[in-house]
Amino acid sequence: MFADINVKVIIGLFCLSIVAILSHRLGIVDTKYPLLIKSNDSVKLLLKSAHVDSHFIDNAGVSLQCKLTNQDGYEFCGVGIPLTDGIRNNGLDLSVYNRMLVSIKYTAPVDNAKLKISFRNFNDKYSNLKDSVSLKFNSISYNPNRHKLPVDIPFDALQVDNWWVDQYKIGFTNSQVELTNVSYLEILTDSMNVIGDYNIEIQRIDLYGKLISEANLLKLILLIWLITIIFLVTLQRNILQRISITDSLTGLYNRQGISAWTNKKIFMGMAKQRFHMFYLDLDDFKKVNDTYGHQVGDQLLISFSHYVQNYLDSIEGIQFTFARLSGDEFALVVIGLKDHQIKTFAKNLLGVWDAPIALEEHETYARASLGIAKLSADVKTFDGLLARADSAMYYAKKEGKNCFKVFNETVSQDIFFRKQTAEKIKNAIIHDQFHLNFMPILDAKSLKVVSVEVLIRANTHELLGIGPDVFIPIAEEYNLIKSIDLWVIETTFKQITKESTFLQSHPLIFCINISSVELHNPIFVQQLTELMSLYQIDPTTIELEITETCLVEADLMSVSTLEEIHNLGIHLTLDDFGTGYTAFSQLINYPVSCLKIDKTFIDNLNSADKTTSTMIKAILSIAESYQLKTVGEGIETYQQYAFLLEQGCDMLQGYLFSKPLLWKDLRDILSDSNLQPFIPKK
């Protein structure tokens, strides 16, 4: 019944919203203000310069005749109409209007004569009651004789007079058009350059606007929707309360449900019975989704939760609650386990899914990493327990997956180290305490430097001994990587601009690594485009490197971002290729132009196992068929170099040729034609 009422109310409210918006668009809520009529009772002031004779003419509206007798400097004539009761700071609020319909006849001894209409605004920030000229001039100049009357003038065409801004030294903020307190209307000739008669007949000045702006109407509609939704939610509070704490896929508690259950137990004094939090994360769950589809992935999550639930139900003497937090992450809170039972319990829990899990059409194994934390004097909340268990699970992942780790002092120290390092990274970004090194990449045949990989290094003493292999993952964990990526890109662009003359004679391509998070950063491409425009960067001199694991987890947004980068003319390189399980057939789906063979393959070339050399040959062969360039990275021996050269690898980099160099050192080497530092020695 409630569902039927909800549908009817929502449909009715939707129809009313559409009617309200259409009514607004069709002008039903338009408002009109006939300014000239409203000001008929006001005093009309003749405005003129010294060499002008003028007087009003009895006529409908406002008419005046002006005669220029001598031309000496800036001459003018017109009419001023006060819009207040004589108090300048008590003007009309015309901000609700967005245009005016003007019917003014103007004759002058020249063809291109213009009139100037000014709405004079009072504001305490820049106006003086004793100085009428201090009222802001919001003006428009136009030639009435070039338009069919009446003329429709949008308020967006109004501008603040420059002479007024200069005379009163008005800042940028207060030099914008403002119509909130208009106390004076002024209609003047916009210069009188020829002696003769100038006649102005003001027939009509009507202001048009909306009783309510579209933005405010939408806010009002939104408010009504909000009140209605709150009302409907209140009617169904009990039903929604249950839904709000339950995971719809598995039927378990969700994060909110387990959090409320745990905190309630702690509040009731159950903490004395020993609380333990178990944080479970399925290993390589994305591979199941990618291989079999999301439907099979959902079946796996359901089956996994049933396996664990059945195991927990079989254990006597404990209280527990089990929840799915999100995706493939689960939390289990157990009350009643003694400390010496924890490891046995964890091993048994991991053994629950040792056997394959049968799904509808498939059979697969579930593996999970498990982190364990205990309620203690310094951690007395669900969130505190979960944070510690999550950190312990992170360690279990690092130690090889499908295992468990109990939160201890080592884990605590590592958390403290990562937090401290994150703070040091943040300070280094703020104080510009990084610099760039450049790793030469050589053409395999000529051994000439054709490109350089841009590498970030820290200058600060606080990060001494902490290399990019450590601080980059921490920067990703603490959401600092976007700032680092932008710093590297902009600093590289600055270097290219600074060395533009040198690079004309020694052309190089600059290869910049970007984090996978940029593929889900909706403004990254815009930022990249703006920096390229600012520093006038030729996109063909830039390559962006992403790791192959980025493509393993790629979704529609990631692929769209890659396409946008490619459309800028920037080439994309797939780094660490061979480690991310990307099928060769998938390469055609991504706009990459180059593959970097992972260093682990190069390192294993010297081993007796021929699998590595076969894999490299396959990569090079497939790359050639897809018309992709290849780079062998991490080359440290002559034998590795000779093998890659023989197999047709396009480019090479590694310590055999050069370590990363400061720009000054690289520039000196490239400038000296007598030096041959990149020739490998046997």
C-alpha positions in Angstrom: 0.0 0.0 0.0 2.8 2.4 0.9 4.5 1.6 -2.3 1.4 2.6 -4.3 1.1 5.9 -2.4 4.7 6.6 -3.0 4.4 6.1 -6.7 1.3 8.3 -7.0 2.9 11.1 -4.9 6.1 11.0 -6.9 4.3 11.0 -10.2 2.1 13.9 -9.1 5.0 15.8 -7.8 7.0 15.2 -11.0 4.1 16.5 -13.1 3.8 19.6 -10.9 7.5 20.2 -11.2 7.4 20.0 -15.0 4.4 22.3 -15.1 6.2 24.8 -12.9 9.3 24.8 -15.1 7.4 25.0 -18.3 5.3 27.9 -17.0 8.5 29.7 -16.1 10.0 29.1 -19.5 6.8 30.2 -21.3 6.8 33.5 -19.4 3.7 33.0 -17.2 5.7 34.3 -14.2 7.3 37.2 -16.1 7.1 40.6 -14.5 7.1 44.1 -16.1 8.1 47.5 -14.7 7.3 50.5 -16.9 10.1 52.7 -15.6 9.1 55.9 -17.4 5.5 55.8 -16.2 6.5 54.9 -12.6 8.8 58.0 -12.7 6.3 60.5 -14.1 5.8 62.0 -10.7 9.6 62.4 -10.2 11.5 65.5 -11.0 13.2 65.4 -14.4 16.6 67.0 -14.4 18.1 68.6 -17.5 21.7 67.6 -17.8 24.0 69.5 -20.1 27.5 70.8 -20.6 28.5 74.5 -20.8 28.0 75.0 -24.6 24.6 73.4 -24.8 21.2 75.1 -24.7 18.4 72.7 -23.8 14.8 72.6 -22.6 11.9 70.2 -22.2 9.2 69.9 -24.8 5.6 69.1 -23.7 4.9 65.7 -25.2 4.0 62.2 -24.1 6.8 60.6 -22.3 9.9 62.8 -21.9 11.2 65.0 -24.7 14.0 67.6 -24.7 15.7 69.7 -27.3 19.4 70.4 -27.1 21.4 72.9 -29.2 25.2 72.7 -29.3 26.4 76.3 -29.9 30.2 75.7 -29.6 32.3 72.5 -29.5 34.9 72.6 -26.9 35.9 69.3 -25.3 33.4 66.7 -24.2 29.8 68.1 -24.7 26.7 66.4 -23.6 22.9 66.8 -23.1 20.3 64.7 -21.6 17.9 64.0 -18.7 18.3 62.6 -15.2 15.4 60.9 -13.5 15.6 60.3 -9.7 14.1 56.9 -8.8 13.9 57.5 -5.1 12.2 59.8 -2.7 15.3 62.0 -2.7 17.4 59.7 -0.6 20.2 58.2 -2.7 20.7 55.1 -0.6 17.1 54.1 -0.9 17.0 53.1 -4.5 15.1 50.4 -6.5 16.2 46.8 -6.6 16.3 46.1 -10.3 18.3 42.9 -10.0 15.2 40.8 -10.6 15.0 42.2 -14.1 17.2 40.9 -16.9 16.4 43.1 -19.9 14.7 46.4 -20.9 12.6 47.4 -23.8 13.5 50.9 -24.9 11.8 53.2 -27.4 13.7 56.5 -27.8 13.8 58.7 -30.9 17.0 60.6 -31.4 17.9 63.1 -34.1 21.3 64.6 -34.4 23.4 66.3 -37.1 25.5 63.2 -37.5 24.6 59.7 -38.6 26.4 57.6 -36.0 25.2 59.5 -33.0 24.8 57.4 -29.9 22.8 57.6 -26.7 24.0 56.4 -23.3 21.6 55.0 -20.7 23.0 54.7 -17.2 21.5 53.1 -14.1 23.2 54.8 -11.2 23.7 52.5 -8.2 24.4 53.3 -4.6 26.6 51.1 -2.4 28.1 51.9 1.0 31.5 50.5 -0.2 32.0 53.1 -3.0 29.3 55.7 -2.8 29.0 59.0 -0.9 25.6 60.6 -0.2 27.0 64.1 -0.8 28.6 63.2 -4.1 26.1 62.2 -6.8 28.9 61.3 -9.3 30.0 58.5 -6.8 26.9 56.5 -7.7 28.1 53.7 -9.9 27.5 54.1 -13.7 26.0 50.9 -15.1 25.7 51.9 -18.7 25.0 51.0 -22.3 25.7 53.0 -25.4 23.9 52.4 -28.7 22.6 54.2 -31.8 18.8 54.3 -31.6 18.5 55.1 -35.4 20.0 51.8 -36.4 17.4 49.7 -34.7 13.7 49.2 -35.1 11.8 50.6 -32.1 11.4 49.4 -29.4 14.9 48.1 -28.8 15.3 45.0 -26.6 18.5 45.5 -24.5 19.7 42.6 -22.2 21.2 43.7 -18.9 24.2 41.5 -19.7 25.1 44.3 -22.2 25.5 46.9 -19.4 29.0 47.9 -18.4 30.5 50.0 -15.7 32.1 53.2 -17.0 35.9 53.0 -17.0 36.3 56.7 -16.1 34.2 56.2 -13.0 36.3 53.2 -12.0 39.5 55.2 -12.5 38.3 58.3 -10.8 37.2 56.5 -7.6 39.9 53.9 -7.7 37.4 51.0 -7.5 38.7 47.5 -7.1 37.8 44.6 -9.4 35.0 43.2 -7.3 33.1 46.5 -7.0 33.7 47.4 -10.6 31.1 44.9 -11.8 27.6 45.8 -12.9 25.3 46.1 -9.9 21.5 46.9 -9.9 20.5 46.2 -6.4 20.1 49.9 -5.2 19.4 52.0 -8.3 18.5 55.6 -7.3 19.0 57.4 -10.6 18.3 56.9 -14.3 20.3 59.0 -16.7 19.9 59.3 -20.5 22.6 61.3 -22.3 24.1 62.0 -25.7 27.2 59.9 -26.0 29.4 62.9 -27.1 28.3 65.8 -29.3 31.0 66.5 -31.9 29.1 68.6 -34.4 27.3 72.0 -33.7 23.6 71.8 -34.3 20.3 70.5 -32.9 20.0 67.2 -30.9 16.5 66.1 -30.0 15.7 63.2 -27.6 12.2 61.8 -27.3 11.9 59.1 -24.7 8.6 57.2 -25.3 9.1 54.1 -23.3 11.5 52.3 -21.0 10.1 49.0 -19.6 12.0 46.5 -17.5 11.3 42.8 -17.9 12.2 39.9 -15.6 10.9 37.0 -13.6 8.9 37.0 -10.4 11.3 34.2 -9.4 14.5 33.2 -11.1 14.8 29.8 -12.6 17.6 28.9 -10.2 15.4 29.9 -7.2 12.4 28.1 -8.7 14.5 24.9 -9.0 15.6 25.4 -5.4 12.0 25.7 -4.3 11.1 22.6 -6.3 14.0 20.8 -4.7 12.9 21.9 -1.3 9.4 20.6 -1.9 10.8 17.3 -3.2 13.0 17.1 -0.1 10.1 17.7 2.3 8.0 15.1 0.4 10.7 12.5 0.4 11.3 13.1 4.2 7.6 12.6 4.7 7.5 9.4 2.7 10.7 8.1 4.4 9.0 8.8 7.8 6.0 6.7 6.8 8.2 3.8 6.0 10.9 4.2 8.6 10.7 0.7 10.0 11.0 -0.9 6.6 13.8 1.3 5.5 15.6 0.9 8.8 15.9 -2.8 8.0 17.0 -2.2 4.5 19.5 0.4 5.6 21.5 -2.1 7.7 21.3 -5.0 5.3 23.4 -5.9 2.3 21.0 -6.5 -0.5 23.1 -9.2 -2.3 24.1 -11.5 0.5 21.4 -10.7 3.2 24.2 -10.0 5.7 24.6 -6.9 7.7 26.2 -4.0 5.8 28.8 -1.6 7.3 26.1 0.4 9.1 24.5 -2.7 10.5 27.6 -4.3 11.9 28.8 -0.9 13.3 25.6 -0.3 15.2 25.6 -4.0 16.5 29.2 -3.7 17.7 29.0 -0.3 19.3 25.8 -1.4 21.1 27.5 -4.5 22.5 30.5 -2.4 23.7 28.1 0.1 25.3 26.3 -2.8 27.1 29.6 -3.8 28.7 30.2 -6.9 26.6 33.8 -5.8 26.0 34.9 -7.7 29.0 34.1 -10.9 27.2 36.9 -10.2 24.6 36.0 -8.6 21.3 37.9 -9.6 18.1 37.5 -8.1 14.7 38.3 -10.2 11.6 38.6 -8.2 8.3 38.3 -10.5 5.2 39.2 -9.4 1.7 38.8 -11.9 -1.2 42.1 -12.3 -3.2 42.0 -11.6 -7.0 38.2 -11.3 -7.0 38.4 -9.0 -10.0 39.8 -11.8 -12.1 36.7 -13.8 -11.4 34.5 -10.9 -12.6 36.6 -10.3 -15.7 36.8 -14.0 -16.6 33.3 -15.2 -15.9 31.3 -11.9 -15.6 29.7 -10.0 -12.7 26.8 -12.4 -12.3 29.2 -15.3 -11.5 31.1 -12.9 -9.2 27.9 -12.1 -7.3 27.2 -15.9 -7.0 30.7 -16.3 -5.5 30.1 -13.6 -2.9 26.8 -15.2 -1.9 28.3 -18.7 -1.7 31.3 -17.4 0.2 29.1 -15.7 2.8 27.0 -18.9 3.2 30.2 -20.9 3.8 31.4 -18.6 6.5 27.9 -18.2 8.1 27.5 -22.0 8.3 31.0 -22.4 9.9 30.2 -19.8 12.5 26.9 -21.3 13.3 28.7 -24.6 14.1 30.9 -23.1 16.8 29.5 -23.1 20.3 30.2 -20.5 23.1 30.6 -17.4 20.9 28.5 -14.5 19.8 29.2 -13.1 16.4 28.0 -10.9 13.6 29.1 -11.1 10.0 28.8 -8.4 7.4 29.7 -7.5 3.9 31.3 -4.0 3.9 31.6 -3.4 0.2 32.6 -5.2 -3.0 34.6 -8.2 -1.9 35.3 -7.0 1.7 33.7 -8.6 4.8 33.9 -8.0 8.5 33.4 -10.5 11.3 33.1 -9.6 15.0 33.4 -12.4 17.5 32.8 -12.2 21.2 34.1 -14.9 23.5 37.3 -16.2 21.9 40.3 -16.4 24.2 43.6 -15.1 23.0 45.2 -18.5 22.6 42.2 -19.6 20.4 42.6 -16.8 17.8 45.2 -18.4 15.6 43.4 -21.8 15.5 40.1 -20.0 14.8 41.7 -18.0 11.9 43.3 -21.1 10.4 40.0 -22.9 10.5 38.2 -20.0 9.0 40.7 -19.8 6.1 40.2 -23.6 5.6 36.5 -23.2 5.2 36.8 -22.4 1.5 39.8 -24.7 0.7 37.4 -26.8 -1.4 36.2 -25.4 -4.7 32.9 -23.5 -4.6 30.3 -24.8 -7.0 28.4 -22.1 -8.8 25.6 -22.4 -11.4 27.8 -23.1 -14.4 31.3 -22.9 -13.0 33.5 -24.1 -10.2 36.1 -21.9 -8.6 38.2 -21.4 -5.5 37.8 -18.5 -3.1 40.9 -17.2 -1.4 41.0 -14.4 1.2 43.4 -12.3 3.2 42.5 -11.9 6.9 43.4 -9.2 9.3 42.7 -9.5 13.1 42.4 -6.9 15.8 41.4 -7.0 19.5 39.3 -4.5 21.4 41.6 -2.9 24.0 41.9 0.1 26.3 43.1 2.4 23.5 40.6 1.1 20.9 37.0 1.0 22.1 34.9 1.6 19.0 33.9 -0.3 15.8 35.8 2.2 13.6 39.0 1.8 15.7 38.7 -2.0 15.5 38.1 -2.0 11.8 41.0 0.4 11.1 43.4 -1.9 12.9 42.0 -5.1 11.3 42.2 -3.4 7.9 45.9 -2.6 8.5 46.6 -6.1 9.6 44.8 -7.4 6.4 47.0 -5.1 4.3 50.1 -6.9 5.8 48.5 -10.3 5.1 48.2 -9.2 1.4 51.8 -8.2 1.4 52.9 -11.5 2.8 51.4 -13.5 0.0 47.6 -13.5 0.4 45.4 -16.3 1.6 46.8 -15.9 5.1 46.1 -14.0 8.3 47.9 -11.4 10.3 47.2 -10.2 13.9 47.5 -6.5 14.5 50.7 -6.0 16.6 53.4 -3.5 17.3 55.0 -4.1 13.9 51.8 -3.3 12.1 51.3 -0.3 14.4 54.8 1.0 13.6 54.3 0.6 9.9 51.0 2.6 10.1 52.9 5.3 12.0 55.7 5.3 9.4 53.2 5.6 6.5 51.4 8.4 8.2 54.6 10.3 8.9 55.9 9.7 5.4 52.6 11.0 4.0 53.0 14.2 6.1 56.5 14.6 4.8 55.4 14.1 1.2 52.7 16.8 1.8 55.2 19.2 3.1 57.6 18.5 0.3 54.9 19.3 -2.2 54.0 22.5 -0.5 57.6 23.7 -0.3 58.6 22.4 -3.7 61.3 20.0 -2.3 61.4 17.6 -5.3 63.5 17.6 -8.4 63.6 15.6 -11.6 66.0 13.1 -13.0 66.0 11.9 -16.6 66.7 8.3 -17.6 68.0 8.1 -21.2 66.1 5.7 -23.6 68.2 4.8 -26.6 67.4 3.6 -30.1 68.5 0.0 -30.1 70.3 0.1 -33.4 72.0 3.6 -33.4 72.3 3.9 -29.6 71.2 7.5 -29.9 69.1 9.0 -27.1 65.6 9.4 -28.5 63.6 9.9 -25.3 64.0 10.2 -21.6 61.9 8.8 -18.7 61.1 11.6 -16.2 61.7 10.4 -12.6 60.9 12.3 -9.4 63.4 12.5 -6.6 63.1 14.2 -3.2 65.4 17.0 -2.1 64.3 17.2 1.5 66.3 15.7 4.4 63.1 14.3 5.9 62.6 11.9 2.9 66.3 10.9 2.8 66.5 7.2 2.1 62.9 6.9 1.2 62.8 6.4 -2.6 59.9 6.7 -5.0 59.3 2.9 -4.7 58.2 3.7 -1.1 56.8 7.2 -1.1 54.7 6.8 -4.4 52.5 4.0 -3.0 52.1 6.0 0.2 51.2 9.0 -1.8 48.5 6.9 -3.5 47.2 5.6 -0.2 46.9 9.1 1.3 45.5 10.7 -1.9 48.6 12.8 -2.6 49.5 11.2 -5.9 47.4 13.6 -8.0 49.4 16.6 -6.7 52.7 14.7 -7.4 51.6 13.8 -10.9 50.7 17.4 -11.7 54.0 18.7 -10.2 56.0 16.3 -12.4 54.0 17.2 -15.5 54.2 20.9 -15.0 57.9 20.8 -14.0 58.7 18.8 -17.1 56.8 21.3 -19.3 58.7 24.2 -17.7 62.0 22.4 -18.5 60.9 21.8 -22.1 60.0 25.5 -22.5 63.2 26.7 -20.9 65.3 24.4 -23.1 63.3 25.0 -26.3 66.4 26.2 -28.3 68.5 23.2 -27.2 65.7 20.7 -27.9 65.4 22.0 -31.5 68.8 20.7 -32.3 68.6 17.7 -29.9 64.9 16.6 -30.1 63.7 14.3 -27.2 60.5 12.7 -26.2 59.7 13.1 -22.5 58.1 10.0 -20.9 56.1 10.8 -17.8 54.6 8.2 -15.4 51.1 8.8 -14.2 49.2 7.0 -11.5 46.2 4.8 -12.2 44.1 7.1 -10.1 44.3 9.7 -12.9 42.2 7.4 -15.1 39.3 8.0 -12.7 40.1 11.7 -12.2 37.4 13.6 -14.2 39.5 16.8 -14.4 42.9 15.3 -15.3 42.6 15.7 -19.1 41.4 19.3 -18.6 44.4 20.0 -16.3 46.8 18.4 -18.8 45.3 20.5 -21.7 45.6 23.7 -19.7 49.3 23.1 -18.9 50.1 22.2 -22.5 48.5 25.4 -23.6 50.2 27.5 -20.9 53.7 26.2 -21.8 53.0 25.8 -25.5 54.0 22.1 -25.5 54.0 20.1 -28.7 52.0 16.9 -27.8 54.2 14.7 -29.9 57.1 15.4 -27.5 55.2 13.9 -24.6 54.5 10.3 -23.7 52.5 9.3 -20.6 53.3 5.9 -19.1 50.7 3.8 -17.3 51.3 0.4 -15.7 49.8 -2.7 -17.3 47.9 -3.3 -14.0 45.9 -0.2 -14.8 44.4 -1.9 -17.8 43.6 -5.1 -15.8 41.3 -2.9 -13.7 40.2 -0.6 -16.5 36.6 0.3 -16.8 34.7 2.6 -19.2 35.8 5.7 -17.5 39.5 4.6 -17.6 39.3 3.8 -21.3 37.5 7.1 -22.0 40.3 9.0 -20.2 42.9 7.2 -22.3 41.0 8.0 -25.5 40.9 11.7 -24.5 44.6 11.8 -23.8 45.3 10.1 -27.1 43.1 12.6 -28.9 45.3 15.4 -27.6 48.1 13.9 -29.7 50.0 12.5 -26.7 51.3 8.9 -27.1 50.6 6.3 -24.3 53.1 3.7 -23.2 52.2 0.5 -21.3 54.8 0.1 -18.6 55.8 -3.1 -16.8 54.2 -5.1 -19.6 53.9 -8.8 -19.1 53.0 -8.7 -15.3 49.4 -7.6 -15.5 47.8 -10.5 -17.3 46.5 -8.4 -20.2 45.6 -10.7 -23.1 47.4 -9.7 -26.3 44.1 -9.6 -28.0 42.9 -6.8 -25.6 45.7 -4.4 -26.7 43.6 -3.3 -29.7 41.0 -2.0 -27.3 43.4 0.6 -25.7 45.0 3.6 -27.5 48.6 2.6 -26.5 51.5 3.0 -29.0 54.4 1.5 -27.0 55.1 -1.5 -24.7 57.8 -1.5 -22.0 58.9 -5.1 -21.3 59.0 -5.5 -17.6 62.4 -5.6 -15.9 61.7 -9.0 -14.3 61.7 -10.6 -17.8 65.0 -8.9 -18.6 66.6 -10.0 -15.3 65.7 -13.7 -15.9 67.3 -13.8 -19.4 70.5 -15.0 -17.8 68.8 -18.0 -16.1 68.8 -21.5 -17.6 65.0 -21.4 -17.9 64.1 -20.5 -21.5 60.5 -19.5 -20.7 61.5 -15.9 -20.2 63.3 -15.5 -23.5 60.3 -17.2 -25.2 57.9 -14.8 -23.5 60.0 -11.8 -24.6 60.0 -13.1 -28.2 56.3 -13.5 -28.1 55.8 -9.9 -26.8 58.1 -8.5 -29.5 56.3 -10.5 -32.2 52.8 -9.5 -31.1 53.9 -5.8 -30.7 55.2 -5.8 -34.2 51.9 -7.3 -35.5 50.0 -4.6 -33.6 52.4 -1.9 -34.9 53.5 -1.0 -31.4 57.0 0.2 -30.4 58.8 -1.7 -27.7 61.2 -0.7 -25.0 63.4 -3.1 -23.0 63.9 -1.6 -19.5 66.3 -2.5 -16.7 69.1 -3.7 -19.0 72.3 -4.2 -16.9 74.4 -6.7 -19.0 75.8 -6.8 -22.5 74.1 -10.2 -23.0 70.7 -8.7 -22.3 71.4 -5.9 -24.7 72.6 -8.2 -27.5 69.5 -10.5 -27.1 67.0 -7.7 -27.3 68.9 -6.1 -30.3 68.8 -9.4 -32.1 65.1 -9.9 -31.4 64.2 -6.5 -32.9 63.4 -4.5 -29.7 63.1 -0.9 -30.8 64.4 1.0 -27.7 66.5 0.2 -24.7 67.1 1.7 -21.2 69.0 0.6 -18.2 72.1 1.0 -16.1 74.2 -0.7 -18.8 73.9 2.6 -20.7 73.2 5.2 -18.1 71.8 5.9 -14.7 69.1 8.6 -14.3 70.8 12.0 -14.8 70.2 15.5 -13.7 69.2 17.7 -16.7 72.4 19.6 -16.6 74.5 16.4 -16.9 72.3 15.0 -19.7 72.5 18.2 -21.6 76.3 18.3 -21.3 76.5 14.8 -22.6 74.2 15.3 -25.5 75.9 18.6 -26.4 79.4 17.1 -26.6 79.6 15.2 -29.9 83.0 13.7 -28.9 81.5 11.8 -26.0 80.1 8.4 -26.5 78.9 7.5 -23.0 76.1 5.2 -24.0 78.2 2.5 -25.9 77.8 -0.7 -23.9 80.9 -2.6 -22.8 81.1 -6.4 -23.1 
